[in-house]
């Protein structure tokens, strides 16, 4: 895997907000694949890479933050709808 490139702080804030509020999210990755699930938390690993933990219908998935191109939620009353990270 490529070395980690930190994301902008403003984008990190939206991801943290999604986790704090337990938003159901739709994530478009940089390879154009899509993941759906509930944002749970973020974690920093020993190599200093940052990850989003996502509860999907099947299992919990870890997504490296610099692989996220877009983060969306369609829940009514959410603090944001779509954030483009790339």
JONORZI-V327728 format. One record per pair of residues at least 12 apart in sequence whose ideal C-beta (glycine too) atoms are under 10 Angstrom apart, sorted by the first residue. I is the first residue (numbers start at 1). J is the second residue. D is the distance in whole Angstrom. If there is no record, write none. Layout:
((I	J	D) (I	J	D))
This chain:
((1	47	10) (1	49	9) (1	64	8) (1	67	9) (2	64	9) (2	66	8) (2	67	9) (3	47	8) (3	48	10) (3	49	8) (3	66	9) (4	44	10) (4	45	9) (4	47	7) (4	48	6) (4	49	4) (4	50	7) (4	51	10) (4	64	7) (4	65	8) (4	66	6) (4	67	10) (5	49	9) (5	64	10) (5	65	9) (5	66	5) (5	67	10) (6	48	8) (6	49	9) (6	50	7) (6	65	8) (6	66	7) (7	50	7) (7	64	10) (7	65	5) (7	66	6) (7	67	10) (7	68	8) (7	85	6) (7	86	9) (8	85	8) (10	83	9) (10	85	10) (11	65	8) (11	68	8) (11	71	8) (11	83	6) (11	84	9) (11	85	5) (11	86	9) (12	42	8) (12	50	8) (12	65	7) (12	85	10) (13	80	10) (13	83	10) (14	39	10) (14	71	6) (14	73	10) (14	79	8) (14	80	6) (14	82	10) (14	83	5) (14	85	9) (15	27	10) (15	39	7) (15	41	10) (15	42	6) (15	50	9) (15	52	6) (15	63	10) (15	65	7) (15	68	8) (15	71	7) (15	83	8) (15	85	9) (16	39	9) (16	41	9) (16	42	6) (16	52	10) (17	39	9) (17	73	10) (17	78	9) (17	79	6) (17	80	7) (17	83	10) (18	38	9) (18	39	4) (18	40	9) (18	42	10) (18	52	8) (18	54	10) (18	71	7) (18	72	10) (18	73	7) (18	75	10) (18	78	8) (18	79	9) (18	80	8) (18	83	9) (19	38	9) (19	39	5) (19	40	6) (19	41	5) (19	42	6) (19	52	8) (19	53	8) (19	54	10) (20	39	9) (20	41	9) (20	79	10) (21	38	10) (21	39	8) (21	73	9) (21	75	9) (21	77	10) (21	78	8) (21	79	7) (22	38	6) (22	39	7) (22	40	8) (22	55	9) (22	75	10) (23	37	10) (23	38	7) (23	39	5) (23	71	9) (23	72	10) (23	73	5) (23	74	10) (23	75	6) (23	78	6) (23	79	9) (23	80	9) (24	36	7) (24	37	7) (24	38	5) (24	39	8) (24	54	10) (24	55	9) (24	72	10) (24	73	6) (24	74	8) (24	75	6) (24	78	9) (25	37	7) (25	38	7) (25	39	5) (25	52	9) (25	54	7) (25	63	10) (25	68	10) (25	71	6) (25	72	7) (25	73	5) (25	74	9) (25	75	9) (25	78	10) (25	83	10) (26	70	8) (26	71	8) (26	72	5) (26	73	7) (26	74	7) (26	82	9) (27	39	9) (27	52	8) (27	54	7) (27	61	9) (27	63	6) (27	67	9) (27	68	6) (27	69	8) (27	70	7) (27	71	6) (27	72	8) (27	85	10) (28	68	8) (28	69	5) (28	70	4) (28	71	8) (28	72	8) (28	82	9) (28	84	9) (28	85	9) (28	86	9) (29	63	7) (29	64	9) (29	67	5) (29	68	6) (29	69	6) (29	70	9) (29	86	10) (30	64	10) (30	66	8) (30	67	5) (30	68	7) (30	69	5) (30	70	10) (30	85	9) (30	86	6) (31	67	8) (31	69	9) (32	69	8) (33	67	10) (33	69	10) (34	69	10) (34	70	9) (34	72	10) (35	52	10) (35	54	6) (35	56	7) (35	61	6) (35	63	7) (35	68	9) (36	54	8) (36	56	7) (36	57	8) (36	72	10) (37	52	10) (37	53	9) (37	54	4) (37	55	5) (37	56	4) (37	57	7) (37	58	9) (37	59	9) (37	60	8) (37	61	7) (37	63	9) (38	53	10) (38	54	7) (38	55	4) (38	56	8) (38	57	10) (38	60	10) (38	73	10) (39	52	6) (39	53	8) (39	54	6) (39	55	8) (39	63	10) (39	71	8) (39	73	8) (40	52	8) (40	53	4) (40	54	7) (40	55	5) (40	60	7) (40	61	10) (40	62	10) (41	53	5) (41	54	10) (42	62	10) (42	63	10) (42	65	7) (43	62	8) (44	65	10) (45	62	9) (45	64	9) (49	62	10) (49	64	6) (49	65	8) (49	66	8) (49	67	10) (50	63	10) (50	64	7) (50	65	5) (50	66	8) (51	63	6) (51	64	6) (51	65	7) (51	66	10) (51	67	9) (52	64	8) (52	65	6) (52	67	10) (52	68	7) (52	71	9) (65	85	8) (66	85	8) (66	86	9) (67	85	9) (67	86	9) (68	83	9) (68	84	10) (68	85	5) (68	86	8) (69	84	7) (69	85	6) (69	86	4) (70	82	6) (70	83	7) (70	84	5) (70	85	7) (70	86	8) (71	83	5) (71	84	8) (71	85	7) (72	84	10))
